Amino acid sequence: MTWTEASTPPERGRDHAASGPGILLPVWPAPPTVRAFVTLRAGGCSRGPWGRAGGAPGGWNLGAHCGDDPAEVGRNRALLRALLPAEPLWLDQVHGTGVLDADQARAADAAPARADAAVCTRRGVVLAVLTADCLPVLFTNAGGTVAAVAHAGWRGLAAGVLERTVDALERRSADRSWIAWLGPAIGPAHFEVGDEVRDAFVSVHAEAAAAFIPGVRAGKWMADLPALARMRLARRGVASVHGGEHCSFSDPDRFYSYRRDGITGRMASVLLLA
């Protein structure tokens, strides 16, 4: 039995070791039939930069395009698959705003669809996004009739990937009691950006200025990615937004971080209607 088939899901908000590798469960008021978790760094087969903190063997890297040994990524993905009722529907993430209709897609398709979000109403379809500092955002509604995932780095966030995802959700459900959860991402104490990033947000919504504080260097700002996501979601009517407290940069034991390490692995945020 996989954890997604359990009659009583594990306690939310805590790390869990399920068949070896660790997972983090969201703290959000989703219905119990909506199952979600984020993979942690340890518990897999990867070594070196894709391994555990400090390069020790045993990293659970799930990214197939970050330089890791494909055989080890395959073994890591097999560990993930063992926790799930189906193969995840992987995406070819490009920091854009494309939203995949996962009701029509198949995990066995030859190549992942080029998109940074996916939406689904079918039970048992596993949605997934890969991150290592970018913000994973999970969506459902109070009735648990639709689910979506989004990969929101600053480029996709500024371009409207979350708004596009909510648009896709609204086309699929009259129950618009949306619930969102913000997964592990680089925190505001570590996300230094230039004027062009701040301008990309503030030029569209002036209130976004509150998510930037001056950095130590001239022309640099410390950006609060979860706060920017909350602002964007609030403007689209998503009032029930949770999470955002886990910083990938500052917790090398649990999370991969591209900004911190350069060459590194990827965590998966997965979601399904059970």
RAKAHU-V956941 format. One record per residue. N is the residue number from 1. RES is the residue in one small letter. D_FIRST is the distance of its C-alpha to the first C-alpha in Angstrom with 2 decimals. Layout:
# RAKAHU-V956941
n:N res:RES d_first:D_FIRST
n:N res:RES d_first:D_FIRST
This chain:
# RAKAHU-V956941
n:1 res:m d_first:0.00
n:2 res:t d_first:3.81
n:3 res:w d_first:6.62
n:4 res:t d_first:8.09
n:5 res:e d_first:6.21
n:6 res:a d_first:7.11
n:7 res:s d_first:10.35
n:8 res:t d_first:12.25
n:9 res:p d_first:12.13
n:10 res:p d_first:13.49
n:11 res:e d_first:17.28
n:12 res:r d_first:19.03
n:13 res:g d_first:21.77
n:14 res:r d_first:20.55
n:15 res:d d_first:19.30
n:16 res:h d_first:15.89
n:17 res:a d_first:14.72
n:18 res:a d_first:11.10
n:19 res:s d_first:10.73
n:20 res:g d_first:14.52
n:21 res:p d_first:15.92
n:22 res:g d_first:16.90
n:23 res:i d_first:16.50
n:24 res:l d_first:18.89
n:25 res:l d_first:18.02
n:26 res:p d_first:20.94
n:27 res:v d_first:23.11
n:28 res:w d_first:24.10
n:29 res:p d_first:24.39
n:30 res:a d_first:21.99
n:31 res:p d_first:20.43
n:32 res:p d_first:16.94
n:33 res:t d_first:15.82
n:34 res:v d_first:17.01
n:35 res:r d_first:14.52
n:36 res:a d_first:16.26
n:37 res:f d_first:16.63
n:38 res:v d_first:19.09
n:39 res:t d_first:18.52
n:40 res:l d_first:20.87
n:41 res:r d_first:23.25
n:42 res:a d_first:22.12
n:43 res:g d_first:19.37
n:44 res:g d_first:20.02
n:45 res:c d_first:22.66
n:46 res:s d_first:25.62
n:47 res:r d_first:29.03
n:48 res:g d_first:32.32
n:49 res:p d_first:32.53
n:50 res:w d_first:28.90
n:51 res:g d_first:27.82
n:52 res:r d_first:27.55
n:53 res:a d_first:30.51
n:54 res:g d_first:33.72
n:55 res:g d_first:32.43
n:56 res:a d_first:30.45
n:57 res:p d_first:27.81
n:58 res:g d_first:24.16
n:59 res:g d_first:24.20
n:60 res:w d_first:21.27
n:61 res:n d_first:23.58
n:62 res:l d_first:22.13
n:63 res:g d_first:25.60
n:64 res:a d_first:26.92
n:65 res:h d_first:30.52
n:66 res:c d_first:31.41
n:67 res:g d_first:32.76
n:68 res:d d_first:29.88
n:69 res:d d_first:29.39
n:70 res:p d_first:27.53
n:71 res:a d_first:25.76
n:72 res:e d_first:24.38
n:73 res:v d_first:23.39
n:74 res:g d_first:21.55
n:75 res:r d_first:19.62
n:76 res:n d_first:18.94
n:77 res:r d_first:17.71
n:78 res:a d_first:15.37
n:79 res:l d_first:13.85
n:80 res:l d_first:13.57
n:81 res:r d_first:12.19
n:82 res:a d_first:9.19
n:83 res:l d_first:8.36
n:84 res:l d_first:9.25
n:85 res:p d_first:9.20
n:86 res:a d_first:12.66
n:87 res:e d_first:15.34
n:88 res:p d_first:17.27
n:89 res:l d_first:20.67
n:90 res:w d_first:22.88
n:91 res:l d_first:26.45
n:92 res:d d_first:29.76
n:93 res:q d_first:30.83
n:94 res:v d_first:34.63
n:95 res:h d_first:35.39
n:96 res:g d_first:36.43
n:97 res:t d_first:35.74
n:98 res:g d_first:34.11
n:99 res:v d_first:31.27
n:100 res:l d_first:29.07
n:101 res:d d_first:28.35
n:102 res:a d_first:24.67
n:103 res:d d_first:24.84
n:104 res:q d_first:26.98
n:105 res:a d_first:25.47
n:106 res:r d_first:22.97
n:107 res:a d_first:20.95
n:108 res:a d_first:22.45
n:109 res:d d_first:25.98
n:110 res:a d_first:28.31
n:111 res:a d_first:28.97
n:112 res:p d_first:27.49
n:113 res:a d_first:29.52
n:114 res:r d_first:32.13
n:115 res:a d_first:31.24
n:116 res:d d_first:30.46
n:117 res:a d_first:28.46
n:118 res:a d_first:26.27
n:119 res:v d_first:25.84
n:120 res:c d_first:23.57
n:121 res:t d_first:23.27
n:122 res:r d_first:20.68
n:123 res:r d_first:17.17
n:124 res:g d_first:14.39
n:125 res:v d_first:17.02
n:126 res:v d_first:16.34
n:127 res:l d_first:19.66
n:128 res:a d_first:20.65
n:129 res:v d_first:23.84
n:130 res:l d_first:24.90
n:131 res:t d_first:27.30
n:132 res:a d_first:29.29
n:133 res:d d_first:31.74
n:134 res:c d_first:31.71
n:135 res:l d_first:30.19
n:136 res:p d_first:26.82
n:137 res:v d_first:26.99
n:138 res:l d_first:24.21
n:139 res:f d_first:25.32
n:140 res:t d_first:24.35
n:141 res:n d_first:26.36
n:142 res:a d_first:26.37
n:143 res:g d_first:25.14
n:144 res:g d_first:22.19
n:145 res:t d_first:23.65
n:146 res:v d_first:24.06
n:147 res:a d_first:22.79
n:148 res:a d_first:24.58
n:149 res:v d_first:24.62
n:150 res:a d_first:27.87
n:151 res:h d_first:29.18
n:152 res:a d_first:32.34
n:153 res:g d_first:34.64
n:154 res:w d_first:38.17
n:155 res:r d_first:39.36
n:156 res:g d_first:36.72
n:157 res:l d_first:37.02
n:158 res:a d_first:40.82
n:159 res:a d_first:40.65
n:160 res:g d_first:38.55
n:161 res:v d_first:34.94
n:162 res:l d_first:33.71
n:163 res:e d_first:36.32
n:164 res:r d_first:35.41
n:165 res:t d_first:31.75
n:166 res:v d_first:32.85
n:167 res:d d_first:35.15
n:168 res:a d_first:32.31
n:169 res:l d_first:30.30
n:170 res:e d_first:33.42
n:171 res:r d_first:33.91
n:172 res:r d_first:30.58
n:173 res:s d_first:30.61
n:174 res:a d_first:33.36
n:175 res:d d_first:31.27
n:176 res:r d_first:32.50
n:177 res:s d_first:31.28
n:178 res:w d_first:29.87
n:179 res:i d_first:27.74
n:180 res:a d_first:27.53
n:181 res:w d_first:26.09
n:182 res:l d_first:27.85
n:183 res:g d_first:25.81
n:184 res:p d_first:27.22
n:185 res:a d_first:30.55
n:186 res:i d_first:33.89
n:187 res:g d_first:35.65
n:188 res:p d_first:39.23
n:189 res:a d_first:40.67
n:190 res:h d_first:39.86
n:191 res:f d_first:40.04
n:192 res:e d_first:43.67
n:193 res:v d_first:44.89
n:194 res:g d_first:48.27
n:195 res:d d_first:50.48
n:196 res:e d_first:49.10
n:197 res:v d_first:45.63
n:198 res:r d_first:47.08
n:199 res:d d_first:49.40
n:200 res:a d_first:46.63
n:201 res:f d_first:45.23
n:202 res:v d_first:48.41
n:203 res:s d_first:50.39
n:204 res:v d_first:48.01
n:205 res:h d_first:47.33
n:206 res:a d_first:49.82
n:207 res:e d_first:47.55
n:208 res:a d_first:45.29
n:209 res:a d_first:47.97
n:210 res:a d_first:46.48
n:211 res:a d_first:43.43
n:212 res:f d_first:45.74
n:213 res:i d_first:47.84
n:214 res:p d_first:50.45
n:215 res:g d_first:49.41
n:216 res:v d_first:51.58
n:217 res:r d_first:52.96
n:218 res:a d_first:55.10
n:219 res:g d_first:53.33
n:220 res:k d_first:49.88
n:221 res:w d_first:47.54
n:222 res:m d_first:44.41
n:223 res:a d_first:42.04
n:224 res:d d_first:39.38
n:225 res:l d_first:36.75
n:226 res:p d_first:34.56
n:227 res:a d_first:37.79
n:228 res:l d_first:38.84
n:229 res:a d_first:35.53
n:230 res:r d_first:35.97
n:231 res:m d_first:39.50
n:232 res:r d_first:38.52
n:233 res:l d_first:35.82
n:234 res:a d_first:38.26
n:235 res:r d_first:40.81
n:236 res:r d_first:38.36
n:237 res:g d_first:37.67
n:238 res:v d_first:34.28
n:239 res:a d_first:35.00
n:240 res:s d_first:31.58
n:241 res:v d_first:30.90
n:242 res:h d_first:28.90
n:243 res:g d_first:28.11
n:244 res:g d_first:30.46
n:245 res:e d_first:30.89
n:246 res:h d_first:29.06
n:247 res:c d_first:31.57
n:248 res:s d_first:30.31
n:249 res:f d_first:33.78
n:250 res:s d_first:34.24
n:251 res:d d_first:30.93
n:252 res:p d_first:30.73
n:253 res:d d_first:28.21
n:254 res:r d_first:25.49
n:255 res:f d_first:26.74
n:256 res:y d_first:28.47
n:257 res:s d_first:31.86
n:258 res:y d_first:34.16
n:259 res:r d_first:37.14
n:260 res:r d_first:36.81
n:261 res:d d_first:36.18
n:262 res:g d_first:37.18
n:263 res:i d_first:35.13
n:264 res:t d_first:31.52
n:265 res:g d_first:27.92
n:266 res:r d_first:25.91
n:267 res:m d_first:23.03
n:268 res:a d_first:20.79
n:269 res:s d_first:20.44
n:270 res:v d_first:17.72
n:271 res:l d_first:17.55
n:272 res:l d_first:16.17
n:273 res:l d_first:16.65
n:274 res:a d_first:13.42
